[in-house]
C-alpha cells in the first residue's frame, strides 16, 4: 500500500512538473502567446524559488514543531539543496534555448544517474537492466539531438544533460532524508536557490509584465506541489524505480508544446524519444532487460560496498 501511494504521489507530481516547465518556457522565450518580452532563466529560478518559499511557510512552521531539523539531517539536506538548485538553473536555461519536449527529455535521463549514484553512495543494487540501459539511452539522446532546433545549440544540450546528472544526485540524497517532512526538504532547496542566483538576478533584472507575474505564480505553485509530491513518493519508493515514474512528465510536456507552442519534432526525434523513455524505464531488477539477462545466464556481480 505504501508503494502504491508513493507511485500515486509521483504520478501526480508529473503533471505539476510539466505545468512548471511550460510556465518557464513562456517566461524565458519569445512566443506568439506573449510576444517578444521575456526574462533571463536565472530570474525565473529566483522567483520560482522565492514564491515557492512563501507558499510553503505555513506548512514549514507546522512541521518544524513536530520534526525539528537534527544535525544528521544537515548533510543530506544541504547536498540535496545544492544539487537540486544547480540542476534547476541548468534545466531552466536548457528550456529557454531548446524545444520544450527536448529539454524535458534530456532532464529526465536522471533515472540513469540516480540509479548509479544510489549504487555508489547508498549501496542499492545495480540491476543488469540499468547497465544495458546506458547505451540505449545514449542512442536515444543522439537521435533527438540530431534533429532540427537542437543540433545547432549543443551547449544547450549539455545544460539539459547536466541538469539530469545533478537531479540524479539530488534524488539520491532524498533517500537520506526519510522521515523528514517534504516542506522542510523543499524549503531547503528553494532557500539555497534564491541565495545562489540573487546577485545575478539583481544585475540582469527584467521587470515582469502582468501576464508574466501570473506565469511566475503558476510556476511557483506548480513547483511547490510537484516537489512535495515527489519528496513523498521518493520516501516510499526505491530511487531508480521512482525516477522512472517521472518520465510521464516528458509525455505531458510534449503534448503541451505541440498544442500551445506549435513545436514539432521529426520522425527520428520521436523514435529517439521512444528509445530513451524505454531505456530509462529499464532500471529495475524486474525490468524486461534484467529478465533477458537472467534468462541468458549473464550476470554481473556487484562488489560489496563498504562505507
Secondary structure as UniProt FT lines:
FT   HELIX           2..28
FT   TURN            32..34
FT   HELIX           41..66
FT   HELIX           71..97
FT   HELIX           100..107
FT   TURN            108..109
FT   HELIX           110..122
FT   HELIX           128..145
FT   TURN            148..152
FT   HELIX           154..174
FT   HELIX           175..177
FT   TURN            178..179
FT   HELIX           182..203
FT   HELIX           210..236
FT   HELIX           239..245
FT   TURN            246..247
FT   HELIX           248..256
FT   HELIX           257..261
FT   HELIX           267..280
FT   TURN            285..286
FT   HELIX           288..295
FT   TURN            296..297
//
